[in-house]
Amino acid sequence: MKTVKLVEIRHWKLALFNYLVILTILLYVIVAQIVLKKGYQATDTLVGDVNIKMKGTGWSLVNGDIVNWDEYDVVTPAKEENAFFATTSYQITPKQTRGECTTPSSVLSCTTVNNTCQYGLVSSKWSGIQTGNCLTEPGAASGYCGLYSWCPIEQDATPDRVYNVESFTAFTKAYARSNRFGVSVTNVKNSTDGQLNLFSIGQTLSDCRPGYPSSNISITCANMPNYFNNDTNGEYKSGALIIGIFNWDCDLDRDVKDCSPSVSFYRVDSPKSSFSKGYNFRYTKTFGTYNGTEWTEFRDLYKVYGLRYVFLAGGRGGKFDFVALGTSLGSGLALLGVATLLTDLLVVYIAPQRQNYKVHKFESIAGDLEREPEDLPGSEKTSLLPRA
């Protein structure tokens, strides 16, 4: 078996090294673990919610005429939980009505001689239900299968731009709460002067100047300086997905009003994707006409591209707690054993007299446990006193 043996080494240099290591560990425990990392506090996770209100005016050009777009046109749908979508470009198929029509597609091609169209056939490759008719231009022998659908069917085209969306502002009210401590925090400071809750779309994408929006909060913006460029580099034609994060790190021993969140915006979709790039979706606006005897239903089909913002709110809060302080001190003081270990390694493997130290530190004793101590070898009292 092995037991611990204590050897007293009277050497001022080794003692100085040992105490320096102890002092370093104590400074680390007090400064790093307790003061900087607030090891004296119990912590709780903050969970929150974000409410957004949009304001702004934009426009598009239709046949050379200006068409006004306000926040109710640009932001679709009008209300989402912790999110909003701002339209930056769109494609419209106007005045669709139910009927029979077709669209150029290789999977719908047919001839009047060999009609391959099937009545009632449905597929994800086209929009509608096949009528069984082969629709052709006058005098043509080939055409495309007819469809029961909303006519005219949408065709791919270059989307039209909605201008000035970058100047739209988002008024964000973010809240977070700690159930453990019964404390709520918010980014609303009774005004918009501090710019804690009022952001423009253009600023969140690329205008992260030092100190923006104010010097007392931290903000990170998405790196998208070319999004609104009116050229081939402009990404407004494809859209993007942005995550906005309100993150609190609160010292709840102080006034909760002094706790402000850091704000970060990140693009999470891939701008280099070659398939289904960006963010887009479709919606309709339905209307109808009545001629006195018959009601006809119409709809405008919109395919919109733009910026979808999704907001997250949360963080952590800490408050003084004796148990947390005791745990931090206990775990920190346990590190003091490292000082003895390092001094041991120095003595046994590095010091000039390491062989002499090993003789006294590691000792093998073979004998009968019933023998008297004075009869055992190595029973002399030896003091290891290196000469200076």
N, C-alpha and C positions, 0 to 999 in steps of 0.2 A: 504494500500500500504506500501511498504518498501523503505526506502532511506538509503544511506550510511551515517554513522556517524563517524566523525573523533575524536579520543580521544588521547590526548597527554600524554604519559607516560614518565616521567623523571626518568629513571633508567639506570645506566651505564652498567649494565650487559646485559639488554635487547638490548640496543643500540649496544654493542659490538657484540652480537649474530647476530643482523640484518646486520651490516656492514661486518661481516665475511661471511655471506651467499652471500651478494652482491659481495664481492671480489671473492668468489669461482665461482660464475656465470660468472663474467667478465673474469677470467682466463680460464674457460671452453670455452667461446666464442672465445677468442683471440687465445689460444693455440690449442685447439682441432678443433674447427670449421673452423677457418680462416687459421692457420699455418699448422697444420698436415693434415687436409682434404682439404686444398687449396681452401677455400671458396671464395677467391679473384679471382678465375679463372672461366671463361666460358669453358665448355667442349664440346667435339664432339667425336662421335664414329669413330674409325679407321676401315676401311674395306680393306681386303687384299687378296693376292693370293700367292701360293707357287709353285715354279718350282723345280723339283727334277731330278738329274742325278745320276745314279748308276754306281759303279765300283767294280770289284772283280773277283776272279776266284775260282770255286768250282769243284767238281768231284763226280762221282758216280761209283759204281763197278758193272759191267755187266759180269757175268760168270768169275769173277776173274780179269777182265781187267779194267783198269782205263779209264773212259770216261770223257773228259773235259766239264765243264759247265762254260761259261763266263756270263757276265751281260745280254747279249742278249738272252741267254737260260734260265737263272734263272728268269729274270724280264719279266713277261707276263701279259698283253700285253706290248709292248715296250714303250708306252706312254699313261699316263692317266692324267687328270686334277686334280692337288692337291693330287695325290695318286700314289702308286705303289704296286705291288704284287711280293713277293720274294718266289720262290719255295723252300721248304725244304724237300719234299718227293713227289714221283710220282708213278703212275701205268700206264703202257703202254700196249695197245693192238695193236700189229704191223700188218701192211700189210692187213688191212681190204679191202675187195672188195664187190661190190653188188652181191647178190645171194640168194639162199635159204639155210637156216640153222636153228638151234633151240638152245634152252638153257634149262637146267634142271629147271623146275618150276612147282609147283603143279597146277597152273591155266592153264598150257599148256599140262598136262598129257592126254594121249589117249591110245587106244588099237586098234590093227588091226581089231578086231572083232566089236568093237563099236567105230567107228571113230566119235568123237565129234568135230573135227576141222571144222571151218567155213571159207570158202573162203572170203577174203576181210575184215575180222573182225579186227578192230583196238582198242587198249585199252592202257591206261597209265600203265597197269600192266606188259607189255612187250614192247620190242623195235622192232617194225616191223609190217608187215601186214601178217595175216595168209594166207597161201597158200591153206588150205583145206586138205593137206597131213599129215598123221601121220608118222613121221620119227622114225624108230626103228633101234637098233643095229641088225646085222645079227643073225637070229635065235630067236630074242626076240619078244614076243607078245605085249609088251607095249612100249611106247615111248613118244615123245612130238610133239606137233603140229609144222609143218614147218612154217617159217617166211621169207617173203621177207625183207631182212635187209642187213646191213653191216656185213659181216662174216669174221672171227669168232666174235660172240657177246661177249662183255666185261663180264668178270667174276670177282667177288669180290676176292681180294687177298691182302696180306700185302704189303704196298707200299715200294719202295726202297728209301733210303736216298740220298739226295744231301749234300755232306760234305762241310764244310768251309763257309757256307752261313753267319754265324755269323760275319765273317771278312769283308763282303761286306760293302762298305761305301756309304752313301747317301750325296751328296752335295746339300744342300737345299738353294734356294734363295727365301726368303720371303719378300714381300713388303706389306705395308699398307699405306693408305692415308686418310687424313682429308680434305674433300671438303670445310668445313666451314672456315678453316684456310689456305687452299691451301698448305699443307705440306705433304711430303711423307717420310716414314721411311723404313729402311731395316735392315736385319741382316748381310748383306755383308759389311765387313769393309776393303775391298781392299786386303785381304789375308785370309788364313785359319788358321793363327797362333793362333788367339783368340778362335778357335773352336766354333765360333758362328753359323757356317753353315755346319760343317763337322761332321757326326756321323757315327759310325759303328753300324750294326744291333745288335750285341751282347751287346754293351754298352747301347743302348736304352732300352734293356729288363731288365738288372739286374745290370749293373756296374755303379751305381750311388754313387761314392765315394764323400766325402765332397770336394767341390771345382771343381768337374768335370763338364764340360770340362775345365773351367777356373774360377778363383775366382771372376770375375766381372759379372757373369750372374747366374741366378737361373735355375736349371734344375731338373725335376722330371722324374724318369724312371719307366717303367712298372715293376711290381714285378713278374717276370717270370724266376727265376734262373734255373728252370729245363727244359726249353724248348728244349735245344739241348743235353740233357742227352741221351747217347746211351744205354738206358735200358727201362724198362717198364714205367718209369716216364717221358721219353722223349715225349714232346708234338709235336715234329716236324712231327709226323705221322698224326696229325689231323689239325694243323694250328690254327691261331688266328687272331682276328681283333684288330688293334691298332689305337688309335687316337693320333695324334701329334698336339700340340697347340702352336703357337707362339703368345704371348700376350704382347702388349706394354702398358705401363702406363707412358706417356711422359709429362714432363714439357716443354712446347713449348716456355717458356720465356727464356730457355737456348738453347745452340747449339743443333740442332736436331741430330747431329752426336753422341752426348753423350747418346742418348736414345737407349738402347738395350732391346730386348724382353726377357721375361722369357720363357723357353721351357719345356713342359710337355708331357709325353707319358703315356697313360692309355690303359689297355686292357678292351674292352667294351663287348666282348662276355663272356659267362659263361663257365669256364673250367670244371665245375661240371655237365654240361648238359649231360643227358644220350641219347638224341636224336639229331642227326645231329650236333655233337660236332665240334667246330672249324670252319675252313674256307677252302672250296675246290670248284673247278669247273673243267669243261672239255673243252678241245679244240682239234682241229685236225690239222695235217700237211698233205696236199694232194699232191700226186705225181702220175706219171703214167709211163707206158712202151708201146713201140710201136714195134711190131714184123715185120713191113714191110707192113702189110695189116690191122692190127687191133690195136686200142688204148685201153689199159686197165687202168682204174683209180683205184688207191689205196689211202689209208690214214692210218696214225698212229693216234690212239685215245689216248690222254693223260688225265688222271685224276690227277690233281695236288693239293697238300696240301701245305699250307705255311702261311706267314705273309702278311696280307693286311694292309698297312699303309694309313690312310686318314688324311690329314693335314688341319688345320684351322688356319687362320691368322686374327688378329684383335686386338682391345683394345680401349683405350681412350687417348685423348690428351687434355691438358688444357692450357689456355692462359689468362693473366691478363685482367680483364674487370671491369669497374667501376660499372656497373649494378649488376654484380655478387657479388662484394664486398659490395655494399649497401644493397642488399638482405640479405646477411649473417649477416651483422651488425644489420639490422632491426629485423630479426627473433631472433637473439641472445639477443638483448637488451630487447625484449619483455619478456624474461625469468626473468627479474629483479622483476617482480611482484611476483615471487615465494618467494622472500625474505620477503615481507610483509605478504604473506600467512603463511609462516612457523612461523614468529614471532607472528602472530595472534593466531595460534594453540597453541603455547607455552604458551602464556598469558592466553588464555581462558580455556585450558584443563590440563595444567601441572604445571604452576606456583603456589607457596604456597598461594598467595592471589588471586587465580583465581575467587573466588566468588565475591570479591570486584570489580575486573575488569569487570565481567559480568554485574554488576549493572549499571556501567557507559557505557558499550559498547552497551548493548541491552536495549532500553528504549521504552516503549509503551506510546503513547500520544493519548488521545481521546478527541476531542473537536471541536469547531467551527472554521473553517479557517478564519472567519471574526473577531474573537476576537483578542485583542492586545496581543503581545508576553508576556508582563509582567503579564497578567492575566492567562496564561497557567501554569499548574503544572510543576515543575522541571525546572522553568525558571532561577533559580539561576545559576550563573557562578561557576562551580566547577572545581578545578584543582586536578588531580589525582597525588599526589606526594608521592610515597611509601617511607617510611623511610628506610634508609640504615641500 
